[in-house]
Amino acid sequence: MPGGIFGDDFGVGANPVLQVDPMATQLQAQGPGGILAGMTRFANVGGRKLPLNEDGTVTLFHSTNRPAAEQIVQNRVLRSAGEPSIYFSTEPFGTGYGEHTVAVRLNPQDLRIDDEFPSGRADFRIDKKMLSVIDAQHFLPGTR
């Protein structure tokens, strides 16, 4: 979906590369649109530094199946599939929770740290069964 607030062609042939340092003090996107370009402020969530967007939100990734990803983008709403919380990651792919990933902008005050990994990946949760998001954009499988 070109032209979203995440930048033109994000996830649709742009092949952005995300690089996260182990301390999460730098997050850089390379590729057309550079969704994370220019970020200098951080939110501290459970001891993790997450880059703030200009509007005070943070961008994280929610992995799911194709129909759910399309619904999230269309309705700007995430629903828990039987879990008490909704889960997000700093990594767009390889989390084991679905082949399709949606990048979403979230209020960092709603986030709770859920898990951290030696690779630098961190997973977060929001303890709600339904959540409205600021914006959402679907990553196509295999796009990096």
N, C-alpha and C positions, 0 to 999 in steps of 0.2 A: 504494500500500500504506500505509494510514493507521497511525499509532501507532508507527512505527519510531523508532530513536534519533535520526533526523534531524528529528523533529517530525511532528505530525499533518498529513495532507493534503499533504505535500511532493511536488510534482510531479503531483498529481492535482487539478487545478483551483485550487490555491493561488496559482499564478502568482507565485512569488517573483522578485524582481529582485535580481541580484547586481551590486554596484558595486565595481570594483577600481581603486585609485589606481595611477599608473604605478610607484611605488616599492613597491607591495604592503605598505604599512604599515597600511592599513585595508582590511578586507573586511567588508562589511555585507550582510545578507540582510533584505529586507523582505517581509512576508507572514506568514500563519499559521504558527506553529511556529518562525520565525526560527532556522534551523539554525545560523547563525553568530553569533547574538546572545550578547553577554557575553564574547567572546573578547578577552583582553588579553595573553596570552603568545604568543611567536612562536618558530618553528624557523627557523634559518638553513640553507637548502639551496642550495649553490652561489652564495651571495651574495644569494639571494632570501629575504625574510621571508614565512613562511607562518603564518597564525594556528593556534595549537594548540587542539585540543578539550580538554575537561576531563580526558580519559583519556590525554593526551599524543600523540594521533594528529593527523594533518592530514586535511582533507577535500579531495579532488581529484576530477576528472571523467574518466571513460573513455568515449569514444564508440565505438559499434559498431552492429551490426544488432539487430533485435528479438529473434530467437531467442537470440543470445549474451547480450543484456542480461537476458533472463528467466532464463537459466541462471546468470549471475553472481549475481543476487539470490537465486535458490533455493539454490544450492550454496555461496555465499560464496567462490567460487574464480574467478580469472581465468586464462585460458590464452592464450599467445601463438599467433597464427595464422601460424606460420612465421617470425616475427621473432625475433631473439635476446633481445629485451626486451619488457616490457609498458609501454605509454605512457599518460600522464595529462596533464591540462591544468588550469589555473586557470579556464578558460572552459568552461561547460557545453555551449555550442552553437557551431556555425560553425567547427569545427576541420577539417572535411573528411574525417573518419574514420568517419562513420556518422551516421545520423539519430537514433539512440537513444543516450541518455547515461545512465550509471550513476554516481551519487555514491558514493564509497567512502572509508572511513576507513583510513589507512595509517600505518605507522611512518615518520616523517620520516628516520630514519637509513638507510632502504633506498633513498631517492630520490637520483637524480642529475639535474642540470639537463640538458635535451636541446636546448632552443631558447628564445629570447626574442624578443618582437615589440615594435615601437614602440607598439602599442595598450596594452601592459602585460601582455598574455597571456604566460604562461610555460608551457612543456611540460616534463615530467619523465619519466624512465624508471626502471624497476627491472629490473636485468639478471638476470631469471629467465624461464623458459619457463612456469612455473606459480606462482601466488601465492594464498595464503589471505588474505582481507581481514576486518577487524573487523566491518564491516557494509556493506551495499550497498543502494541504493535507486534504482529506475528512474525517469528523467525521461521523460515522454511528449513526442513531437515537437511542437514549436510551443508548449510550455509555457514561459513566461518569468516 
